[in-house]
Amino acid sequence: MASDYNNKKKHASKASQTMNGLLLGRSFLSLEFFKRNFLFIIFITGLMLMYIGNKFECQSKMQEVMNLKTELDNAKTDCVNASAKYNSMIRESQMKAYVDTMHIDLSNPECPPYYLSKK
C-alpha cells in the first residue's frame, strides 16, 4: 500500500515538474527529449516524407490520366469523322455502281439546284 502511494506521488511530482517547467518558460524540447525520442522522431519524419512523396506521385498520375482522357476523346472524334467520311464515300460509289449496272442515264449535276418561285 505504501509503495502505491509512493508511485502516485512520484508520478504526480513528475507531472508537476513538467508543468512548472512549462510555466517558468523551460521548453520540454530539450536535448534530453530528443535523445530519448530519437527513433520515434526519425520514424515520424520518415512517415511524413513518404506521405508527401505519395501525394506527389498521386497528383502526377492523376494529371497523366486527365491528359490521356483528353487524347482519347480527340482520337474518338477523329475516328467518328473518318468513319462518317468513309461511309459517305461508299454510299456515293455504291449508288454510281448501281446506276451503271441498271443502265440508267443519270449523272451528277454540274450546277447546284435552284428553286422556282411564283411571283
C-alpha positions as CSV (number, residue, x, y, z in Angstrom):
1,M,0.0,0.0,0.0
2,A,2.8,2.3,0.8
3,S,4.6,1.6,-2.5
4,D,1.4,2.5,-4.4
5,Y,1.3,5.8,-2.6
6,N,5.0,6.5,-3.4
7,N,4.5,5.6,-7.1
8,K,1.5,8.0,-7.3
9,K,3.5,10.7,-5.5
10,K,6.4,10.3,-7.9
11,H,4.1,10.4,-10.9
12,A,2.4,13.5,-9.6
13,S,5.7,15.1,-8.9
14,K,7.0,14.4,-12.4
15,A,3.8,15.9,-13.9
16,S,4.1,18.9,-11.6
17,Q,7.7,19.3,-12.6
18,T,6.8,19.3,-16.3
19,M,4.0,21.8,-15.7
20,N,6.3,24.0,-13.6
21,G,8.9,23.8,-16.4
22,L,6.4,25.0,-19.0
23,L,5.1,27.8,-16.8
24,L,8.6,29.0,-16.0
25,G,9.5,29.1,-19.7
26,R,11.6,26.0,-19.9
27,S,10.8,24.1,-23.0
28,F,10.2,20.4,-23.0
29,L,12.0,20.3,-26.3
30,S,15.4,19.9,-24.8
31,L,18.3,17.8,-25.8
32,E,17.2,15.1,-23.4
33,F,13.8,15.0,-25.1
34,F,15.4,14.4,-28.5
35,K,17.8,11.8,-27.1
36,R,15.0,9.8,-25.5
37,N,12.8,10.0,-28.6
38,F,15.3,9.9,-31.3
39,L,14.0,6.8,-33.1
40,F,10.4,7.9,-32.8
41,I,11.2,11.3,-34.3
42,I,13.1,9.6,-37.2
43,F,10.1,7.3,-37.7
44,I,7.6,10.2,-37.8
45,T,9.8,12.2,-40.1
46,G,10.1,9.2,-42.5
47,L,6.3,8.7,-42.5
48,M,5.8,12.4,-43.3
49,L,8.3,12.2,-46.2
50,M,6.6,9.1,-47.5
51,Y,3.2,10.8,-47.3
52,I,4.5,13.8,-49.2
53,G,6.1,11.6,-51.9
54,N,2.9,9.5,-52.2
55,K,0.8,12.7,-52.6
56,F,3.1,14.0,-55.3
57,E,3.1,10.7,-57.2
58,C,-0.7,10.5,-57.0
59,Q,-1.1,14.0,-58.3
60,S,1.3,13.2,-61.2
61,K,-0.7,10.1,-62.1
62,M,-4.0,12.0,-62.0
63,Q,-2.6,14.6,-64.3
64,E,-1.4,11.9,-66.7
65,V,-4.8,10.2,-66.6
66,M,-6.5,13.6,-67.4
67,N,-4.1,14.1,-70.4
68,L,-4.8,10.6,-71.6
69,K,-8.5,11.1,-71.4
70,T,-8.3,14.3,-73.5
71,E,-6.2,12.4,-76.0
72,L,-8.7,9.5,-76.1
73,D,-11.6,12.0,-76.7
74,N,-9.7,13.5,-79.6
75,A,-8.9,10.1,-81.0
76,K,-12.6,9.1,-80.7
77,T,-13.7,12.3,-82.5
78,D,-11.2,11.6,-85.3
79,C,-12.4,8.1,-85.6
80,V,-16.1,9.2,-85.9
81,N,-15.1,11.8,-88.5
82,A,-13.2,9.3,-90.5
83,S,-16.0,6.7,-90.3
84,A,-18.6,9.3,-91.5
85,K,-16.4,10.3,-94.4
86,Y,-15.8,6.7,-95.4
87,N,-19.5,5.9,-95.2
88,S,-20.4,8.8,-97.4
89,M,-17.8,7.8,-100.0
90,I,-19.0,4.2,-100.0
91,R,-22.6,5.3,-100.4
92,E,-21.8,7.5,-103.3
93,S,-19.7,4.9,-105.1
94,Q,-22.3,2.2,-104.5
95,M,-25.0,4.4,-106.0
96,K,-22.9,5.1,-109.0
97,A,-22.2,1.4,-109.5
98,Y,-25.9,0.6,-109.1
99,V,-26.9,3.3,-111.7
100,D,-24.2,1.9,-114.1
101,T,-25.5,-1.7,-113.8
102,M,-29.1,-0.7,-114.4
103,H,-28.1,1.3,-117.5
104,I,-29.9,4.5,-116.3
105,D,-28.6,7.7,-117.8
106,L,-28.1,9.6,-114.6
107,S,-25.1,11.8,-113.8
108,N,-24.1,14.2,-111.2
109,P,-25.4,17.7,-111.8
110,E,-22.9,20.3,-112.8
111,C,-24.6,23.3,-111.1
112,P,-26.4,23.4,-107.8
113,P,-30.2,23.1,-107.7
114,Y,-32.3,26.2,-107.8
115,Y,-35.9,26.9,-106.8
116,L,-38.7,28.1,-109.0
117,S,-41.0,30.5,-107.2
118,K,-44.3,32.1,-108.2
119,K,-44.4,35.8,-108.4
